[in-house]
Amino acid sequence: MKKTLLLFFVACTMVAHASTYNYLVFTNTAGATTAFGVHNLTLTINETELQITNADGTINLILTSLHSMQFSTDGTTALENVLNADAPLQVFTISGTSLGTYASLLDVAQHLDAGTYVISNGTITQTIVVK
């Protein structure tokens, strides 16, 4: 419960100072990051989950698996630190439907419609938001 309240207060404080940032990036305990556009962003804590809603939809993250969150001016910045930007990437919808393999992160961003996607380089899986 303490972790939930602490996360809530930290999130509120961060939102107050986030006007210059475009993305809120969450990192889980395994090191995977998930970026969310801050336009119409709503954070709701439901017992064991953090529900994140924005213009692209709603996703739930398990509170005990969250390691950190930070605001970012570029949602791909955190991804490029983890995924090799020139490596082939498998792309999936949030529901798990495969959309194929792309040559790089840039290729993914250029060919997908706006929305939330799951990408993998075979060893690391990330959630991205394409605007």
N, C-alpha and C positions, 0 to 999 in steps of 0.2 A: 504494500500500500504506500509506503514511504517513497518507493521508486516512482510509482505512478504520479503522486503529488509533485515530486521534484521535477519529473519530466514535464508535467503540465505547466508549472511555474516557469521553468526554463524556456519552454515553447512560447509562452505569453511574452516573456521578456524579449526573446529573440524577434518575435513578430513586430514588436514595438520599434525595433531598430533595423528592420528588414526592407525598408522602402526602396533601396537601391539595388536589391537582389532580385533575380528572376526565378531562381530555383531554391527549393529546400531539399537537401541531400541527406538521406538516412544511411547509416552504415550498421550492418548487423554484426553479431559476435563472430561470424565466419569471415568477415571482411568484405562481403558483397554490399554494393551501394545501390540505392534507388533514389532517383531524382524526380521531384514533382514541381511543376510550374506553380508559382505562387498566386497567379491570377485566380480569384475566387477560391482561395485555399481555405479549407476548414479542417481543423484537427479535433477529433472527439475520442475520448478515452472510454472504452466499454469493458470494464472489469480487467481482462487480460490482453486486450488488443487496442491498438491505436488505429482509429479509422481516419483515413486521409481522403478528403474529397476535394476535387478541383474541377476545372472546366472539362477535363478529359475523362472523369469518372471517379470511382471510389475503390480504394484498396485498403485491406486490413493488414497490419503488421503486428506480430506478437511482441508485447512489451518486454518480456524477459529475454528476447533475442536481439533487442536493440542495443547497440554499443554507443552510437553518437549520432548527432544531427548537426548540420551546418548550412548556412545560406551560401549560395554560389551565384555568380553573375552569369555563368555558362554551365548548364546542366551536364555537358559532356566532359567538363574538366575533371570531375571525379572519376569518370569512366576511363579517360585516357591514362590516368595514373595506374589503373588496374589492367585494362585490356590494351594489347598492342594495337594501335590505330591502323596498322597495315595488315593485320592478321585476318584470315577469312572468318566470318561470323555467321552463325546460324541464327535466324530470326523467327520468333514465335509470337502469336497473339497472346494476350493475357490468359485466354482460355486454353492455350496449349497447341493451337493449330500452327503447323509449320508453314512459314512464308518463304522458305528457301535459304540459300547461303549467299552472302554478299562479300565482296572483296575487302571492304574496310568499313570503319565507322562512318566515314564520309559518304561512302556508297549507300549505306543504310539510310542516312539522313536525306539523301537526294532522291531515293526511290520510294520511300514510304509516305503515306498520307499522315496527317496529324493524328496523334493518338499515343497510347501507351503500349510498349512492346517489351518482350523478354529477349535478350540476346545472349549468346554463349560462344566462347572460343574453344569449347571442348573441355576446359578445366574450370573456367570461371563463368558464372551466370550473373547477369545484371538486368535490371529493369530500367528502360529509358523512356523518355517522353519526347516525341517528335512534334514540333510546333510548325 
